[in-house]
Amino acid sequence: MNTPQLPQAPRLASWLAALAALAWLPAQEGLRQRPAVLQATEIDSAERELRTTPVVRAVQRAADSVVSIYLQTPQARGRRPITQGQGSGVILDETGLCITNWHVVAAALQADDRTLPIGIEVKLRDGRSRPAVVLSSSANHDLALLQMRLEADEKVKPIEIARSAELMIGETLVAIGNPQGHANTVTVGVLSATGREIAVRSPDGQLREYKQLLQTDAAINQGNSGGALLDITGRLVGINNAMAVGAENIGFAIPIDLVREVFTKELVQGENFAMAADSPWLGIDVTDQEGQVVVAAVQSGSPAAKAGVERGDVLLRIDEQPLRSGLDYQRRLVDARLQRPLPLQLRRGSRELQVEVVPTTATHSLLLSLVGAEFEEIDTKSAEAVLRRATRAFYGTRGLRGEPMLPSTLRLAAVQQNSPAEALGLQPGDVVFAVTLVAGFREREHPLLSARDLLQVLQQFQGRAVRISVLRGDEELTGLLEVRSPRRR
């Protein structure tokens, strides 16, 4: 008979440890949620750093400085505006100055009084949307400057700028833009070539050639135009402006060194400031000279000329805001209110002067310069009876009946002394409702629905005379109106 033996010391110690552990277990384990099959694992800082590639860092550095641009026409109250076009832009300073392609905003610049106005809306990466206006543009270089209308004390983030001359063929480039309405889209490629030339049909119908372009295989699609092309550090090296139609992985951008040159020599010079038909206008061109804003020219008969502004005057302040450049002047002017006195502080020689200029629109001021008359537009709300008489007078020469009433026309508000309008015998209150133009071998009367209509005709007849049709009460008159050439002094 075998006698049981005690366990050896090591085994006994192991059993005792197991019994001790069991003593700590709860009498009954509660229900627990089963682990998810696709349960995510939180990453730590080291793993996040590993995933933060140079491209990610470049995007993080610049993405807040790239905006989406939408061209919109208003609709009836309660209905969303209709988008007529879209593109991208890049913020240049914290007050909302942006650069984009001219072709992105060309439709807004070309809109006239006979079409619905086209507004510009700029959307930031964080979802904010702000209206904007075109300050200046260069169709030949496909560039335009926009000014966002920010709220009081609101700031935006400007992009950091590099030098495109230092780029190397084959280095990584990053494009950010708004292709097909997909805001803040990022694509990556390399610099394929420099000094490229392309020819494209621009929105005004002209065939334009753009030179000195960067070529990249980063995807640049419709809507990317005006967006940022970055180097791997996240600094701006170009403005995306085109893709090769029918080709893959061929995109083009304007190098930032060329953008900087065009900005200095063209975009901030007075003659290139965009001038919409209804934008505030004083009638002066300015230039930058040794850190001063100098009046380069004054349009005869303009609000500035009436206020006594002269060529060579140094502009110090506009509406109490200091001016350091011609761009500052234009940015202050876009916020001016029509027909409200705008204070200007000038220096003429050793004297400082304070004048008040009443902004008007470019269209009305040019009409004053060309024929010496101020016009007001009337419509069915303001003068329905007058429009009915003008409609009968316009269609009466054709012997037609049942024609729709003219929606609007022009009435003289004032006539200058010693002007072509006075020489013809025009008087305030006269309704100028039509002009006679030659088409082929026939003369045909065309209605004047707006001041812009009349200006477009007069600009074709500078130094000549154009036949106009006038309604004075119930009397129908006609005569040849001499058209002056605009003079500057």
DAPEUR-V515623 format. One record per helix or strand. SS is the DSSP state (2 for helix, 1 for strand). FROM is the first residue (numbers start at 0). LEN is the number of residues. Records with the same first field share a line. If there is no record, write none. Layout:
SS = FROM-LEN  FROM-LEN
This chain:
2 = 8-15  44-7  53-12  101-9  163-3  178-3  255-12  269-3  302-5  325-8  361-10  379-17  419-5  450-10
1 = 65-8  81-10  96-4  117-6  128-10  142-6  160-1  171-6  184-17  206-10  227-3  235-8  250-5  272-1  279-2  283-6  291-8  313-5  320-2  340-8  350-8  359-2  372-7  407-8  430-9  441-6  464-8  474-8  487-1
